[in-house]
């Protein structure tokens, strides 16, 4: 059948089905009923139906029974969720339409969790019956909201875990397909009432556009949608490439040097991408917020600066990195940025730990930093990493004298090869470490003297081939002594 083949071809072109199970939203209306009839013909994926009874209409229970009976006849599992949407909308201070949408997605996710647990993202997708006419309405509504490309391309065939195989067909085609099957469906009489913005576009504005348009509005807008999709694919590729190069995924911060000479179309999308990476969605993160974050990154203000954003969240910039966090977790966010710059940071201020007490391999208190130390003689075969330090080991007393932990900002540091002694506070300031984190920076000390700050430098010994050669050049024993080797690793929280 032409209708089925059209949907099959569209789905293949857009990579809609990838083997994961389908959580299919079915209201009982024409669109979702047609989707339920088509899916078994075009995919071998397991299908599970979710029906949400919003308790808004007198015939809502009738629709629920219809879906349950349809699923039984098709031998498809069905799970029903019942919500008092009117009451929930008041509790959530949102419109009934928005609340209904939010609750539907919560139902889909709840069903996926029940079926697949923690693996729901890997094993399931949400399948919805949005079609060309829905796309037309959304495009025009977003145009008059002042939307950018993303808004004009909403909804998309594949968006995170949501798939929409019907975006290639119109409402008229869907109804003709159901008629050809003799398949009944439920009618929602409120769709004919101009009680919400979408219905006004559907029932009044689009029909008037149709009277003066050269093409059927849904066809014309779908063609525009396809052309813009090509442009969006190009932009998405550029953003993904930039993101790969500048995003520290371990600490979820973005290197703000990426904004230098970067086109605003890319810069703003990088910020949106970081927000989504951090919080999982872009709800209520508007263009005005993106612009405020961009200004924060380019204002050359003090390290550790931040601004307030929706949902009691903050954007912060420190040490050349941008990050987002909950307002109550700003210090943790600043620590992430400092660690991304190469320094090691404790969770909170704690006492110094003697190296002798670490028993070779230990997770340091109040941190996710593992220390390993050993005494070596052959330094010709040693391997370096960014957090390894080699110190001449003249006697066993050295293990008793050296400690590791959060260094006091009033201590002093004299970098190897220089005669300049600097206070730790001033030194860390030059590395853009904010005041809230300065007392949490890891260092190795002897008395009041700092011997090594990972990510900054060392006072004695060496940390790589270059500093080793310099050390041996100046050393009287030319490398014949033993060495204390300390290696640090940042482990997963």
C-alpha positions as CSV (number, residue, x, y, z in Angstrom):
1,X,0.0,0.0,0.0
2,X,1.3,3.4,-1.0
3,X,0.7,5.0,2.5
4,X,2.7,2.2,4.3
5,X,5.6,2.4,1.7
6,X,5.8,6.2,2.1
7,X,6.2,5.8,5.9
8,X,8.6,3.0,5.5
9,X,10.8,5.0,3.1
10,X,10.7,8.1,5.3
11,X,11.7,6.0,8.3
12,X,14.6,4.4,6.5
13,X,15.9,7.7,5.1
14,X,15.9,9.2,8.6
15,X,17.2,6.2,10.5
16,X,14.1,6.2,12.7
17,X,14.1,2.5,13.7
18,X,17.3,1.3,15.2
19,X,16.3,-2.0,16.9
20,X,15.2,-0.5,20.2
21,X,11.7,-1.3,21.5
22,X,8.9,1.2,20.9
23,X,6.9,3.0,23.6
24,X,4.0,4.1,21.4
25,X,1.7,6.9,22.6
26,X,-1.9,6.1,21.6
27,X,-4.8,8.4,22.4
28,X,-7.4,6.5,20.4
29,X,-7.5,9.3,17.8
30,X,-7.0,8.8,14.1
31,X,-3.2,9.6,14.1
32,X,-2.1,7.2,16.8
33,X,-4.5,4.4,15.7
34,X,-3.1,4.6,12.2
35,X,0.5,4.5,13.6
36,X,-0.4,1.5,15.7
37,X,-1.7,-0.3,12.5
38,X,1.4,0.6,10.4
39,X,4.2,-0.1,12.8
40,X,4.0,-3.9,12.8
41,X,4.2,-3.7,8.9
42,X,7.4,-1.6,8.8
43,X,9.5,-2.7,11.8
44,X,10.3,-5.8,13.8
45,X,10.8,-3.8,17.0
46,X,8.8,-4.8,20.1
47,X,5.8,-2.5,20.6
48,X,4.3,-1.3,23.9
49,X,1.4,1.1,24.0
50,X,0.9,3.8,26.6
51,X,-2.5,5.5,26.9
52,X,-2.9,8.6,29.0
53,X,-6.4,9.4,30.3
54,X,-6.3,13.1,31.1
55,X,-9.8,13.1,32.8
56,X,-10.7,16.3,31.0
57,X,-13.6,15.1,28.8
58,X,-16.7,13.1,29.5
59,X,-15.7,10.5,26.8
60,X,-12.1,10.1,28.2
61,X,-13.0,6.7,29.7
62,X,-14.6,5.7,26.4
63,X,-11.3,6.5,24.6
64,X,-9.4,4.5,27.2
65,X,-11.6,1.4,26.7
66,X,-11.2,1.7,22.9
67,X,-7.4,1.7,23.1
68,X,-7.4,-1.2,25.5
69,X,-9.6,-3.2,23.2
70,X,-7.7,-2.3,20.1
71,X,-4.4,-3.3,21.7
72,X,-5.9,-6.6,22.8
73,X,-7.1,-7.3,19.3
74,X,-3.6,-6.5,17.9
75,X,-1.9,-8.5,20.7
76,X,0.1,-5.4,21.8
77,X,0.7,-4.8,25.5
78,X,-1.0,-1.6,26.8
79,X,-0.4,0.4,29.9
80,X,-2.9,3.1,31.0
81,X,-2.0,6.2,33.1
82,X,-4.8,8.3,34.6
83,X,-4.1,11.9,35.6
84,X,-6.3,14.8,36.8
85,X,-4.6,17.2,34.4
86,X,-6.8,20.2,35.4
87,X,-5.7,19.8,39.1
88,X,-2.1,19.2,38.1
89,X,-2.0,22.3,35.9
90,X,-2.8,24.5,38.9
91,X,-0.2,22.7,41.0
92,X,2.5,23.2,38.4
93,X,1.3,26.7,37.4
94,X,1.2,25.7,33.7
95,X,-1.5,25.7,31.1
96,X,-3.7,22.6,30.8
97,X,-2.1,21.9,27.3
98,X,1.4,22.1,28.7
99,X,0.6,20.0,31.7
100,X,-1.0,17.3,29.6
101,X,2.1,17.2,27.4
102,X,4.5,17.0,30.4
103,X,2.4,14.2,32.0
104,X,2.3,12.2,28.8
105,X,6.1,12.2,28.6
106,X,6.4,11.3,32.3
107,X,4.1,8.4,31.5
108,X,6.2,7.3,28.6
109,X,9.4,7.4,30.7
110,X,7.7,5.6,33.6
111,X,6.6,2.8,31.3
112,X,10.1,2.6,29.8
113,X,11.6,2.4,33.3
114,X,9.2,-0.3,34.4
115,X,10.1,-2.4,31.3
116,X,13.8,-1.8,31.0
117,X,15.0,-0.2,34.3
118,X,18.3,1.7,34.1
119,X,18.8,0.5,30.5
120,X,15.7,2.3,29.2
121,X,17.7,4.8,27.2
122,X,19.6,2.0,25.4
123,X,16.6,-0.3,24.9
124,X,13.7,1.9,24.1
125,X,12.4,4.9,22.2
126,X,9.2,6.9,22.4
127,X,7.2,6.7,19.2
128,X,4.6,9.5,18.4
129,X,2.1,10.1,15.6
130,X,2.9,13.8,14.7
131,X,2.2,14.4,11.0
132,X,2.7,17.0,8.4
133,X,-0.2,19.2,9.6
134,X,1.1,19.2,13.1
135,X,4.5,20.2,11.7
136,X,2.9,23.1,9.8
137,X,1.0,24.4,12.9
138,X,4.2,24.2,15.0
139,X,6.3,25.9,12.4
140,X,4.0,28.9,12.1
141,X,3.4,29.2,15.8
142,X,7.1,29.3,16.4
143,X,7.7,31.8,13.5
144,X,5.4,34.2,15.4
145,X,7.3,33.5,18.7
146,X,10.5,34.7,17.1
147,X,12.1,31.3,16.9
148,X,15.4,30.3,15.2
149,X,16.1,27.3,13.1
150,X,15.6,24.8,15.9
151,X,12.0,26.1,16.5
152,X,11.2,26.0,12.8
153,X,12.4,22.4,12.6
154,X,10.3,21.2,15.5
155,X,9.2,18.5,15.7
156,X,11.9,16.4,14.1
157,X,11.8,12.8,12.8
158,X,14.4,11.8,15.4
159,X,14.9,13.9,18.5
160,X,16.9,12.3,21.3
161,X,14.7,9.3,22.3
162,X,11.6,10.4,20.4
163,X,10.8,9.2,16.9
164,X,8.0,10.4,14.6
165,X,7.5,8.2,11.5
166,X,4.4,10.1,10.3
167,X,6.0,13.5,9.6
168,X,5.9,12.6,5.9
169,X,2.1,12.1,5.7
170,X,-0.8,14.5,6.1
171,X,-4.0,14.2,8.2
172,X,-5.9,13.6,5.0
173,X,-3.7,10.7,4.1
174,X,-4.0,9.2,7.5
175,X,-7.8,9.3,7.4
176,X,-7.8,7.7,3.9
177,X,-5.6,4.9,5.2
178,X,-7.9,4.2,8.1
179,X,-10.9,4.2,5.7
180,X,-9.1,1.7,3.5
181,X,-8.8,-0.7,6.5
182,X,-12.2,0.0,7.9
183,X,-10.5,0.9,11.1
184,X,-12.6,3.0,13.5
185,X,-11.0,5.6,15.8
186,X,-12.1,8.1,18.5
187,X,-13.0,11.7,17.8
188,X,-11.9,14.4,20.2
189,X,-14.6,17.1,19.7
190,X,-12.5,19.7,21.5
191,X,-10.2,19.7,18.4
192,X,-12.9,21.6,16.6
193,X,-13.2,24.2,19.3
194,X,-11.0,27.3,19.2
195,X,-10.1,26.9,22.8
196,X,-6.4,27.0,22.5
197,X,-3.7,28.6,20.3
198,X,-3.0,25.4,18.3
199,X,-6.7,24.9,17.5
200,X,-7.0,28.5,16.2
201,X,-4.1,28.0,13.8
202,X,-5.5,24.6,12.7
203,X,-9.2,25.7,12.3
204,X,-8.9,29.3,11.3
205,X,-5.6,30.6,10.1
206,X,-4.2,27.7,8.1
207,X,-7.5,27.3,6.1
208,X,-7.4,31.0,5.2
209,X,-3.7,30.6,4.1
210,X,-4.8,27.7,2.0
211,X,-7.3,29.9,0.1
212,X,-4.5,32.2,-1.1
213,X,-1.5,29.8,-1.2
214,X,-0.1,28.4,-4.4
215,X,0.5,25.1,-2.6
216,X,-1.3,23.3,0.2
217,X,0.2,24.9,3.3
218,X,1.3,21.6,4.8
219,X,3.1,20.6,1.6
220,X,4.8,24.1,1.2
221,X,5.9,24.2,4.8
222,X,7.2,20.6,4.6
223,X,9.3,21.5,1.6
224,X,10.7,24.5,3.6
225,X,11.3,22.1,6.5
226,X,13.3,19.8,4.4
227,X,15.5,22.6,3.0
228,X,16.1,24.0,6.5
229,X,16.9,20.6,7.7
230,X,19.8,20.4,5.3
231,X,21.1,23.7,6.7
232,X,20.6,22.5,10.2
233,X,22.6,19.3,9.5
234,X,25.5,21.4,8.4
235,X,25.4,23.6,11.5
236,X,25.0,20.6,13.8
237,X,28.1,19.1,12.2
238,X,30.1,22.2,12.8
239,X,28.9,22.5,16.4
240,X,29.6,18.8,17.1
241,X,33.2,19.2,15.8
242,X,33.8,22.3,18.0
243,X,32.2,20.6,21.0
244,X,34.4,17.6,20.6
245,X,37.5,19.8,20.7
246,X,36.5,22.2,23.5
247,X,34.3,20.2,25.9
248,X,35.9,18.5,28.9
249,X,33.3,15.7,29.4
250,X,34.9,14.5,32.6
251,X,34.2,17.8,34.3
252,X,31.4,19.1,32.0
253,X,33.0,22.5,31.3
254,X,33.7,24.3,28.0
255,X,37.0,26.0,27.1
256,X,35.8,29.5,26.4
257,X,38.7,30.2,24.0
258,X,36.5,28.5,21.5
259,X,34.4,31.7,21.3
260,X,37.3,33.7,19.9
261,X,36.6,34.3,16.2
262,X,33.6,31.9,16.4
263,X,30.5,32.9,14.5
264,X,27.6,33.7,16.8
265,X,25.5,31.0,15.2
266,X,28.0,28.4,16.5
267,X,28.8,30.1,19.8
268,X,25.1,30.2,20.9
269,X,24.6,26.6,20.0
270,X,27.7,25.5,21.9
271,X,26.2,27.1,25.0
272,X,22.9,25.4,24.4
273,X,24.7,22.1,23.9
274,X,26.6,22.5,27.2
275,X,23.4,23.3,29.0
276,X,21.8,20.1,27.6
277,X,24.8,18.0,28.4
278,X,24.6,19.2,32.0
279,X,20.9,19.1,32.7
280,X,19.5,16.8,30.0
281,X,17.1,19.2,28.3
282,X,16.6,22.8,27.0
283,X,13.3,23.5,28.8
284,X,12.9,27.3,29.4
285,X,16.6,28.0,28.4
286,X,15.8,30.9,26.1
287,X,17.8,33.0,23.7
288,X,18.1,35.8,26.2
289,X,19.7,33.4,28.7
290,X,22.1,32.2,26.0
291,X,23.1,35.8,25.2
292,X,23.7,36.5,28.9
293,X,26.0,33.4,29.1
294,X,27.9,34.5,26.0
295,X,28.5,38.0,27.5
296,X,29.7,36.3,30.8
297,X,32.3,34.4,28.7
298,X,33.6,37.5,26.9
299,X,33.4,40.2,29.6
300,X,37.0,39.7,30.9
301,X,35.7,39.9,34.5
302,X,37.2,38.2,37.6
303,X,37.7,34.5,37.8
304,X,34.8,32.7,39.5
305,X,32.1,35.1,38.2
306,X,28.6,33.7,37.7
307,X,25.0,34.6,36.7
308,X,21.6,33.3,37.7
309,X,19.6,31.3,35.3
310,X,16.2,29.5,35.2
311,X,15.4,26.7,37.7
312,X,17.8,28.1,40.3
313,X,20.8,27.3,38.2
314,X,23.9,29.3,37.5
315,X,26.5,29.8,34.7
316,X,30.0,30.3,36.0
317,X,33.4,31.1,34.3
318,X,36.7,30.4,35.9
319,X,40.2,29.5,34.7
320,X,39.1,29.9,31.1
321,X,36.2,27.4,31.4
322,X,32.4,27.8,31.3
323,X,30.1,25.5,33.3
324,X,26.6,25.2,34.6
325,X,25.4,24.0,38.0
326,X,22.6,24.3,40.5
327,X,22.9,27.5,42.5
328,X,23.5,25.6,45.7
329,X,26.4,23.7,44.1
330,X,28.4,26.7,42.7
331,X,31.5,25.8,44.6
332,X,31.4,22.3,43.2
333,X,31.1,23.8,39.7
334,X,34.1,26.0,40.3
335,X,36.1,23.0,41.4
336,X,35.2,21.2,38.2
337,X,36.5,24.1,36.2
338,X,39.7,24.3,38.2
339,X,40.3,20.5,37.8
340,X,39.8,20.9,34.0
341,X,42.6,23.4,34.0
342,X,45.0,20.7,35.3
343,X,45.0,21.3,39.1
344,X,43.8,18.7,41.6
345,X,41.1,19.8,44.1
346,X,39.8,18.4,47.4
347,X,36.1,18.3,48.2
348,X,36.7,20.2,51.4
349,X,39.5,21.5,53.6
350,X,41.2,18.7,55.5
351,X,44.5,18.0,57.4
352,X,47.7,17.3,55.5
353,X,48.6,13.6,55.2
354,X,52.1,12.3,55.7
355,X,53.4,10.4,52.7
356,X,54.6,7.7,55.1
357,X,51.0,7.1,56.3
358,X,49.5,6.5,52.8
359,X,50.7,2.9,52.5
360,X,51.8,3.2,48.9
361,X,48.3,3.4,47.4
362,X,45.5,5.4,49.1
363,X,42.5,7.6,48.2
364,X,43.3,10.8,49.9
365,X,40.8,12.0,52.5
366,X,38.0,14.4,51.4
367,X,38.9,13.8,47.7
368,X,38.7,11.5,44.7
369,X,42.4,11.6,44.3
370,X,44.4,8.3,44.5
371,X,48.1,8.6,45.6
372,X,50.7,6.0,44.8
373,X,54.3,6.2,45.8
374,X,57.4,4.1,45.4
375,X,61.2,4.4,45.7
376,X,63.1,3.8,42.5
377,X,66.7,3.7,41.4
378,X,66.6,3.3,37.6
379,X,65.2,6.6,36.2
380,X,66.1,5.8,32.6
381,X,63.1,3.5,32.2
382,X,60.6,5.6,34.0
383,X,57.3,6.7,32.4
384,X,55.8,10.1,33.1
385,X,52.2,11.3,33.3
386,X,50.9,14.8,34.0
387,X,50.6,14.1,37.7
388,X,53.9,12.4,38.6
389,X,56.8,13.9,40.6
390,X,60.3,12.6,41.3
391,X,62.2,13.8,44.3
392,X,65.8,12.8,45.4
393,X,65.5,10.2,48.2
394,X,68.5,10.8,50.4
395,X,67.1,9.1,53.5
396,X,64.0,7.4,54.9
397,X,63.4,10.5,57.0
398,X,62.0,12.1,53.8
399,X,58.8,10.1,54.0
400,X,58.2,11.4,57.5
401,X,58.9,15.0,56.5
402,X,56.8,15.3,53.4
403,X,53.0,15.7,53.5
404,X,50.3,15.9,50.9
405,X,46.9,17.6,51.0
406,X,45.2,21.0,50.6
407,X,48.0,23.6,50.7
408,X,47.7,26.8,52.8
409,X,47.5,29.9,50.7
410,X,50.0,31.6,53.0
411,X,52.7,29.1,52.2
412,X,55.5,29.9,49.8
413,X,56.6,28.4,46.6
414,X,59.9,28.7,44.8
415,X,59.8,27.2,41.3
416,X,62.8,25.1,40.3
417,X,65.3,27.1,38.2
418,X,64.2,30.5,39.6
419,X,65.2,32.6,42.5
420,X,61.7,34.1,43.0
421,X,59.7,33.0,46.0
422,X,55.9,33.5,45.7
423,X,53.0,33.2,48.1
424,X,50.7,30.4,47.1
425,X,47.7,32.8,47.2
426,X,49.3,35.1,44.6
427,X,50.5,32.1,42.5
428,X,47.0,30.5,42.4
429,X,45.5,33.9,41.5
430,X,47.7,34.0,38.4
431,X,46.2,30.7,37.4
432,X,42.7,32.1,37.7
433,X,41.8,30.0,40.7
434,X,38.8,31.6,42.4
435,X,39.0,32.4,46.1
436,X,36.4,29.8,47.0
437,X,38.7,27.1,45.8
438,X,42.2,28.4,46.7
439,X,42.2,26.5,50.1
440,X,41.4,23.2,48.4
441,X,44.3,22.9,45.9
442,X,46.4,19.8,46.3
443,X,50.2,20.2,46.9
444,X,53.1,18.3,48.4
445,X,54.8,20.2,51.2
446,X,57.7,20.1,53.7
447,X,57.1,22.3,56.6
448,X,55.9,25.7,55.2
449,X,57.5,25.1,51.9
450,X,55.6,23.8,48.9
451,X,57.6,21.3,46.9
452,X,55.1,20.4,44.2
453,X,51.7,21.7,42.9
454,X,50.3,19.3,40.2
455,X,49.3,21.4,37.2
456,X,51.5,24.4,38.3
457,X,55.1,23.2,38.9
458,X,57.7,21.9,41.3
459,X,60.4,23.3,43.6
460,X,62.8,20.4,43.6
461,X,63.2,17.1,41.6
462,X,61.5,16.8,38.2
463,X,58.2,15.9,36.5
464,X,59.1,15.2,32.9
465,X,62.0,14.6,30.5
466,X,62.9,18.2,30.2
467,X,62.9,19.0,33.9
468,X,64.8,15.7,34.5
469,X,67.6,16.6,32.1
470,X,67.9,20.0,33.8
471,X,67.9,18.4,37.3
472,X,70.6,15.9,36.3
473,X,72.7,18.6,34.7
474,X,72.8,20.5,38.0
475,X,72.9,17.4,40.3
476,X,76.3,16.4,41.8
477,X,75.5,12.7,41.7
478,X,74.3,12.7,38.1
479,X,71.3,10.5,38.9
480,X,73.0,7.9,41.1
481,X,70.7,8.5,44.0
482,X,67.3,6.9,44.7
483,X,64.1,8.8,44.0
484,X,60.8,9.1,45.7
485,X,58.1,8.9,43.0
486,X,54.6,10.1,43.7
487,X,51.9,9.5,41.2
488,X,48.4,11.0,41.5
489,X,45.2,9.9,39.7
490,X,41.8,11.5,39.7
491,X,39.3,8.6,40.1
492,X,35.6,8.6,39.3
493,X,33.3,9.9,42.0
